[in-house]
Amino acid sequence: MTETVQADLSANVWKILVAVGDPVVPDEPLMILESMKMEIPVIYSDAGTVVAIHVDEGASVNLGQPLLEISAQ
């Protein structure tokens, strides 16, 4: 089963910390968003594997926009 991780706010993608194929540990930061000079980590609460990344570093994202897909284990 694949799950989509979405943006919780409008922000800029500051840093992507994972790549397609990487394993995901529960509550591990996957990327860092930046909004109003604050760094906001994007986390996933379960274990899985990154199967797709929908944004690039430096991109602007909107609330609810898909950031990445994770295949849950």
C-alpha positions in Angstrom: 0.0 0.0 0.0 1.3 3.4 -1.0 0.7 6.5 1.1 1.1 10.2 0.1 2.9 12.6 2.4 1.4 16.1 1.9 2.6 19.6 2.9 1.1 20.8 6.1 1.5 24.4 5.1 2.6 26.7 2.3 6.4 26.8 2.3 9.6 26.3 0.4 11.4 22.9 0.1 14.7 23.7 1.8 16.3 20.2 2.0 15.3 16.7 0.8 16.8 14.2 3.2 15.8 10.9 1.4 16.0 9.4 -2.1 13.7 7.0 -4.0 14.4 3.5 -2.6 15.5 4.7 0.9 14.0 2.9 3.9 12.0 5.2 6.2 12.2 4.8 10.0 9.1 6.0 12.0 9.3 9.7 12.9 12.5 10.2 10.8 12.7 13.6 9.0 12.2 13.1 5.3 12.6 16.7 4.2 12.8 20.2 5.7 10.4 22.9 4.7 11.1 26.6 5.3 8.4 29.2 6.1 8.9 32.6 7.6 12.5 31.7 8.4 11.4 28.7 10.4 12.6 25.1 9.5 9.7 22.6 9.6 10.6 18.9 9.4 8.3 16.6 7.3 8.0 13.2 9.1 6.2 10.0 8.5 4.9 8.1 11.5 5.4 4.5 10.1 8.1 2.4 8.6 8.3 2.1 4.8 10.2 2.8 1.6 10.3 6.0 -0.5 8.8 5.2 -3.9 8.5 8.7 -5.4 9.5 12.3 -4.6 7.2 14.9 -6.2 9.1 18.1 -5.4 12.6 19.5 -5.8 14.7 21.5 -3.4 13.9 25.2 -3.7 10.4 24.6 -4.9 7.4 26.4 -3.4 4.6 24.1 -2.1 1.1 24.7 -1.1 -1.0 23.3 1.8 -2.0 19.7 0.9 0.4 19.4 -2.0 1.8 15.9 -2.4 5.5 15.8 -1.4 6.4 12.1 -1.7 5.0 8.6 -1.8 5.9 5.9 0.7 5.2 2.2 0.4 4.1 1.3 4.0 5.5 -2.0 5.5 
